[in-house]
């Protein structure tokens, strides 16, 4: 985007399209305690592996339709033929492993419920409910993984989640506001 009206202090990654800018301004780094939203973001971050965020963001509506508006029970009950059929859906990333991970992760999230917790409590308990606010001056100062994302990734895998590597987990933490990585001066910085 070359719109002169865009604040030059905004995180540089967000200025490539109106959709990216809206995501940056309205969602990225905003603390969320909504389980559907956390599940959606975990799924989309996993889908991004090897792709650009703008590609996945542009398929967001398709994901919501394909995965029952993120209804955990319905996703957990999806059959192999249903998942196979989604490999033909141009509205999502058509990668068999990424598609199957949605059911796997819904089932793992329901196991969290059976253990008396939620995906929200699980994620926020790693930071005792307190956001981590970094103060990067440039994109080059941003981490792609941290000891925290490494530990959460390892634990999620142990709990049966898939497509939750340390980089995916770190992006998830940023997206749902557990970590604030807006560059210094960005008007969306919350901490």
C-alpha positions, 0 to 999 in steps of 0.5 A, a space after each residue: 500500500 502506498 496510501 499517504 494517509 497511513 501513519 508511518 509509525 505503524 508496524 511496517 509489516 501491516 502496510 501491504 494491504 487494507 486487510 493487513 492494516 485492518 488486522 493490525 489495527 483491530 486484532 493483532 496484539 489485542 488481548 483476547 480471552 475468547 476461546 473461539 478466537 484463540 482456536 481460530 488464530 491457532 489454526 490460521 497461524 498453523 495454516 500459515 507455515 510456509 506461506 504469507 500471513 496475507 494469503 491466510 488472512 484472505 482465506 479467513 472466511 473460507 476457514 470459518 465456513 469449512 470449520 463450522 465457525 470454529 465450533 469445537 464439538 463439530 470440528 472434533 467430530 469431522 470425519 475423514 471423508 469430510 476432511 478429505 473433501 476440504 482438500 478441494 476447497 479453494 477457500 482454505 489452504 489445501 494441505 492435508 496435514 494442516 486440514 487434519 490438524 483442525 480436528 486433532 486440535 479441536 479434540 485436544 482442546 476438548 480434552 483440556 475442557 475435560 481436565 477442567 480448563 479451557 484453551 484461554 486459561 491454558 494459554 494465559 496461565 503460561 504468563 500468569 494472566 499478565 501480558 509480555 510487552 516488548 519494545 522493538 524499534 524495528 522488525 529486525 528486533 522481533 523474535 520468531 521463537 522464545 523459550 516461552 514459545 518453545 515450552 508451550 509448543 512442547 507441551 501442546 504437542 505432548 497434549 496431542 496438538 499438531 501444527 504448533 511448532 515454536 514459531 507458530 506458537 510465538 505468532 499465536 502469542 503475538 496475535 492474541 495479545 499475550 505478547 505485544 510486539 508492536 514496534 515502538 511508536 506504533 499507535 496500536 502499542 498497548 503496553 
